[in-house]
């Protein structure tokens, strides 16, 4: 089964994973819970949050690598470096 999530849902999942990781670190879980949690995070395979930038024309936030704004369609200059 394949699932896809919107950007907002992915951001919420990353945030929730960080919270649960923090709680698990404060109160060590059973080995079984640690393995199950690690497997679930691995299956979700969210990766790092995408890099974003603001459109200089309309101020909409979009993907850093975009060549056009998703809102106003203005051409965007490439961003140098990481």
C-alpha positions in Angstrom: 0.0 0.0 0.0 1.4 3.4 -1.0 0.4 6.6 0.8 1.2 10.2 0.0 0.8 13.1 2.3 0.6 16.9 1.6 3.4 19.2 2.7 1.5 20.3 5.9 0.9 16.7 6.9 4.6 15.8 6.4 5.6 18.8 8.5 3.2 17.7 11.3 4.6 14.1 11.1 8.2 15.3 11.4 7.2 17.4 14.4 5.4 14.6 16.1 8.3 12.2 15.5 10.6 14.7 17.1 8.3 15.0 20.2 8.0 11.2 20.6 11.8 10.8 20.1 12.3 13.3 22.9 9.9 11.6 25.2 11.5 8.2 24.5 14.9 9.6 25.4 13.6 11.0 28.7 11.9 7.8 29.8 13.7 4.8 28.3 11.2 2.5 26.6 11.2 -1.3 26.4 13.5 -2.7 23.7 10.4 -3.9 21.8 8.9 -0.4 21.8 12.2 1.1 20.6 12.5 -1.4 17.7 8.8 -0.9 16.7 9.2 2.9 16.8 12.4 2.8 14.8 10.8 0.5 12.2 7.8 2.8 11.9 10.0 5.9 11.3 12.0 3.9 8.8 8.8 2.9 6.9 7.6 6.5 6.9 10.9 7.5 5.3 10.1 11.2 5.7 13.7 12.4 5.2 14.6 16.0 6.0 12.2 18.9 5.6 12.5 20.5 2.2 14.4 23.8 2.0 12.1 26.7 1.3 12.5 30.3 0.2 10.3 33.4 -0.3 9.3 34.7 -3.7 10.7 38.2 -4.1 7.6 39.3 -6.0 4.6 38.0 -4.1 6.3 36.8 -0.8 4.8 33.3 -1.2 6.9 30.5 0.4 7.9 27.7 -1.9 10.6 25.2 -2.7 14.2 26.5 -2.6 15.0 24.8 -5.9 12.0 26.1 -7.8 12.6 28.1 -11.0 9.1 29.7 -10.9 6.8 30.8 -8.1 3.9 28.4 -7.6 1.6 31.4 -6.8 2.5 34.2 -9.2 4.6 32.3 -11.7 7.5 34.8 -11.5 10.8 33.4 -12.7 13.1 32.8 -9.7 16.9 33.1 -9.8 18.8 29.9 -8.7 19.9 30.0 -5.2 23.7 29.5 -4.9 25.2 27.0 -2.5 23.7 24.8 0.2 
